Every structure is written in C-alpha cells, then in structure tokens.
C-alpha cells in the first residue's frame, strides 16, 4: 500500500515539474518511476555484494538478507535516486529556460561584448 503512495507522489512531483518546464508529463513520470526502482535495484546489487564480501556469499541466500529493515533501506535508496534525478531535471529545465530567454527574438542582431 505504501508503494502505491510512493508511485502517486512520484507521479505528482514529476508531472508538475514537466508542466512547469513545458515537457511531456508522462515521459517525466516514467523517468521518475525508473529512477525510483533503479535506485532500489542498484542498492540491492551493491548491498548483496557488500553483504557477501563481509559475511560470505552463502549468507546472501539465507533469510537474513530478506527483512523489513532491508526493505526500508532499499526504499530509502530508491527515494534518494528519485530525488537526485528530480533535481537534475529541475536544473536542466532552469538552464533551458534561461537559454531561451537569452537567445530569444529580442537578441537577434545584438552583439555581446566581454
């Protein structure tokens, strides 16, 4: 149930970001969902490797690796990945907006001097 709330929050924030910068909101939604689950998968991969190096790779197959604390850790890592992609897209949108303002119709024929 909490996963559905996360998907709603991701959809809402990424679609608002897309609307703010004039982009396709469904593309941004899928980028957000991909970054969330990608962050979880990357954390799971590196967590399993680290856990295997420390405790032995036989311990990874054991039930000790599957618990609620690990699930919360993976959700946290997925949230961090999603937040990082959101901030990246936000800065990219701001730079594009500034570039459009700078290179608009009003700047035709204007020479900038350094």
NORVENSUL-V39702 format. One record per pair of residues at least 12 apart in sequence whose C-alpha atoms are under 10 Angstrom apart, sorted by sequence separation. I is the first residue (numbers start at 1). J is the second residue. D is the distance in Angstrom with one decimal. If there is no record, write none. Layout:
# NORVENSUL-V39702
i:j:d
I:J:D
I:J:D
This chain:
# NORVENSUL-V39702
i:j:d
13:25:9.9
14:26:8.7
15:27:8.7
16:28:9.3
17:29:9.6
48:60:6.5
12:25:9.5
14:27:9.1
15:28:6.3
16:29:9.6
47:60:9.7
48:61:9.6
11:25:8.6
14:28:5.6
15:29:6.1
51:65:8.3
11:26:8.5
13:28:9.4
14:29:5.5
15:30:9.8
13:29:8.5
14:30:8.9
11:28:8.2
12:29:8.2
14:31:8.4
15:32:9.3
48:65:8.1
10:28:9.5
11:29:5.2
14:32:6.4
47:65:9.4
10:29:7.0
11:30:8.3
13:32:8.9
14:33:9.3
10:30:9.3
11:31:9.7
8:29:9.8
10:31:9.6
11:32:7.3
7:29:9.2
10:32:6.2
11:33:7.8
9:32:9.9
10:33:6.8
47:70:9.3
7:32:8.9
8:33:9.9
10:35:9.9
7:33:7.1
10:36:8.4
44:70:8.9
47:73:9.8
6:33:9.3
44:71:9.5
47:74:9.2
7:36:8.9
44:73:9.2
6:36:9.2
43:73:8.4
44:74:6.8
40:71:9.3
43:74:6.3
42:74:9.1
43:75:9.3
40:73:8.7
41:74:8.0
43:76:9.5
44:77:9.1
40:74:5.1
43:77:6.3
44:78:10.0
39:74:7.9
40:75:6.4
42:77:8.5
43:78:7.8
39:75:8.5
40:76:8.1
41:77:9.0
42:78:8.7
37:74:9.3
39:76:8.9
40:77:5.8
41:78:8.1
36:74:9.8
37:75:8.8
39:77:5.7
40:78:4.5
43:81:9.7
36:75:8.3
38:77:9.3
39:78:4.2
40:79:8.3
42:81:9.5
36:76:9.5
37:77:9.3
38:78:6.9
39:79:7.4
40:80:9.3
36:77:8.2
37:78:6.0
39:80:7.3
40:81:8.1
36:78:4.4
37:79:8.9
39:81:4.9
40:82:9.8
35:78:7.2
36:79:5.9
38:81:7.5
39:82:7.3
34:78:9.6
35:79:8.5
36:80:7.9
37:81:8.5
38:82:8.7
33:78:9.5
35:80:9.1
36:81:5.9
37:82:8.5
39:84:9.9
35:81:5.8
36:82:4.8
32:79:9.9
34:81:9.5
35:82:5.0
36:83:8.5
34:82:8.2
35:83:8.6
36:84:9.9
32:81:9.0
33:82:7.7
35:84:8.7
36:85:9.1
32:82:6.0
35:85:6.8
31:82:8.8
32:83:8.7
34:85:9.8
35:86:9.0
32:84:10.0
32:85:7.3
31:85:8.2
32:86:7.3
31:86:9.1
28:86:9.2
31:89:9.8
28:89:8.9
14:82:9.7
21:89:9.7
6:75:9.4
10:79:9.3
17:86:8.3
21:90:8.5
17:87:10.0
20:90:9.5
23:93:9.1
14:85:9.8
18:89:9.0
21:92:9.6
22:93:8.9
3:75:9.0
10:82:8.0
14:86:7.1
17:89:8.2
18:90:9.0
21:93:5.9
6:79:8.8
10:83:9.4
13:86:8.5
17:90:7.1
20:93:8.7
21:94:7.9
20:94:10.0
14:89:9.2
18:93:8.8
21:96:8.7
22:97:9.8
10:86:9.4
14:90:9.5
17:93:8.7
21:97:7.6
